[in-house]
């Protein structure tokens, strides 16, 4: 519950859901997320994500927004939730670079006194990992290369620390039309600490049906694919213990969990 506790849940008329819809297909929604969307009075979200959920949107009121209008649609969702059941749609998982944080901040500032529930969704790191095999089964971290909201100096420190500890690293938002060099600068930092033989997976449009594509390469050769990388690409840089398994069904990445140190198999 956000805000004052003076009003009981039974007295509150509205409720606000913040829903991670995963990669973008209805099939990748959790059962609860699907049910909540179907039974909401209002659905608020970026137009791209609303289009992906179009088959479920036939009786709800739709509040459509655009990229860059995150604050405006958060305010609208909070306003509507005073008296209605409202679902704020967020791509991937609502907590991982999603809408949950902003919506809660806006709700806190507004003193919203209705229940808020965050529903998880499949995020890019797990979607991409499923395409690549088993690259993230050990300690991992995510780093967004977008410096729109986080200073690049802070991003550099995080990259350096994670690479020096040999975490599996997932790089989000690697390149855009305005940010063409951050990806290459990130790779330079990571190569200070990880071997060039470390497996790297690049997955574009993970779990998005026919648009999905991927490349398995190494840290030393990943920049050969620089032109292929865009905002729809998730980069998974694994560890010095990881390896590439090539079979008749293609290349997969395996990051050992550590069982091989205790068991024969």
N, C-alpha and C positions, 0 to 999 in steps of 0.2 A: 504494500500500500504506500502511495506517495502522498505527502501532505499531511494535514491534520487528521487525527484519529477520532475527532469528536462526532463525526457522522458515521453511523454504522453501515456495514456493507448492505444490509437489507434496505436502508433508506436511500442509498445511492442508486440513481436511475441508470447511469451509464457504466461502461467498462471499456478499457482501451487495451487492445492486443497489439503487440509488435511481433510480426511474423516473418521469420526467415523462410523464404520459399525455395531455397536451394538453387540448383543450376538453372532452373527456369521452366521445366516441364512439370505438368500436373502430377505425373507419375512419381516424381522425386519429392513431393510434399509428404510430410508426416500425416498420418490419419487425422490427428487432432487439428493440424493446421487447415486441412481441407474442410473439416466440419465447421471450424470457426469462420472461415471465409464464406462458406455457404450461408451461414446464419447471422452474419453481421448486417447492421443497418447501413453502414458506410464503409467503403474501402478507399483508403488513401494511399497513393503511391506514385512513383515515377512511371511515366507512360510506357516505357519499355517493359517493365515488370508487370504492369497491368495487362498489357497485350499477351504476355506469356500465360496469364491466368484467365484469359478471356472466356474459356469454356465454363468457368465456374461463376461468371459474373452476369447474371441475368435478371436479378430482382433487387440487388443492392444499389444504393446511390454511390456513384463513383466520383471521387475527387482526383483529377489527373494533374500531375505536376511534371516538371522538367528537371534535368540535371542542373545543379546549381541552386535549386529552390528548396533545399532540404530544410532550412529553418522555417520557411513559409508553410510547408506542408506539415511540419511538426506542430506549429502553432494551430493550424486548422484542425488537425487530429485531436489535439488537447481540447480545443473549443467544442468540437462536436461530441466528444466523449462525456461532457457534462450531463447529457441527456440521452445518449444513444450508445449502442454497441458498435464500436469502431475498430477496424483492423488497419494498422499501418503495415504496408508491405515493404519488405527489405530483401534485396537479393542475397543469395547465399545464406549465411547465418547472421541474425540481427545484431549479434555482439561483435563479430569479427569484421571490423571496418564497416559495420552496418548502422542501422538507424536507432538501435536501442539507446545508446548513450545520449544522443542529441535529444531524442523524445523525452527521456527521463529528466534531462536538464531543463527542458522547456516546461515539463509538467511540474517540476520542483519550483521553478521560478513563478509559475502561475498559481501555485498552491492547489493543484488539482486534487480533488478529494473523491476519486473513484478508483476502483481496483485496476492495476496495470499488470498484465501478464505477458511475459516474453516467451515466445515459442521458438525453439531452435530449428535450424535447417542445415542441410548439407552445404558446407562451405568449399571454397575453391581448393584449399589445401587437401582436403579429404577426397574431393571429386577427382582432382588431378592424380593423387596417389593411387586411386583405384584403377586408373587407366594405365599407370606405369608399373603396377605390380605391388611391391612392398617397400617403398622408399622411406617411409616415415615411422617405422615401428619402434624407433628409439627416441631419445630426447630430441625435441624439435622446437623451432620458433618461427614466427612470421614477421616479416619486415616489409612495410609498404615503402616503395621508392618514390611515392608522390610527396613532394615538398610543398604542396599547396597549403597544408595545415600544420605540418611539422617541419622545422628548419632543417636544411640539408646537413648542417653540422651535427645535429642530434642523430640523424639517420646514419651518418658516417660512423659515429661512436657505437651505435647499436650493431651495425654490420661488422665492425672490427671485433667487438666483444664476442658476438655469436660465432664468428668464424674462428677466432682464437680458441674457443672452447669446443670446436668441432661439432656444433649442433647441426642436425639436419635443418636446412634453411629454406623457407618458402618465401619467394619474393613476389609480392603483389604489386600491381600497377607499375610494371617495369618501364613502359614507354608510352608517350602520348605525342600528339602533334607539337605540343609546346615543350615537352620534356624528352628530348631525344638522346641526351648524353648520360642520364642518371644510371641507366642499366650498365653501360660500359664502365662507369666509375665504380659502381658497386662490385663488378667482377674483379676489377683491379685490387680493391680492398680485400676481397675474399681470397684471392690467389696468394696473398702474403702469408696465409696461414694453412691453406688446404693444398694438397698435391694436385697437379694437373690431371692426374688419372682419376680423380674423384668423379663418379657418375653424376650426370645432370639430366634431368627431364624437363622438357618444355611442352606444356599442354595448352592447346588453344581450344576454347569453348568446351571445357570438360563436361562430359555427360549431356551435351546439347545435340543429341541425335546426329544428323548427317554433317553438321558443321564442325564436329570434333576432329582434331588432328593432333599428332604429337611427334616429338623427336627425342630420341635417347642419344646422348653424346657425353662428352667429358668436360671438366672445367677448363682444360687447356684448349679445347676446340669449340666451346660454346659460342664465342664471338663470331665464328663462321656463319652462325645462324642469326646474326643481329638483325638483319633486314626482315626476318620472319616474325620477330617479336613485336607485339603490340599490347594494347590495354586488355585484350581478351585472353592474354597468355599468362599462365601461372608457371613460375620457374621453381623447380625443386632441386636444390643443391645438397647432395648427400654428404656422407662422411668418408674419412680415410679407410674405414672398414667396409664400406659398401662396395658392391660389385654389379656388373651387368651380366645377366643370364640371357644368352641368345639361343632360342629354340626354333623349331619349325613354325611356331606361331608368332615369332617376332622377338624383339628385345624387351626385356623387363629388368627392373632395378630391384635388387635385394639389399636392404640394410639389416644386418644381423641384430637380433635382440640380445644375443649372448648365450643362447642354449648350447651352441657348439662348444662352449668352454666346459660344460658339465656333462654333456651326453654325446653318445655316438649315434649318428643317424645317416 
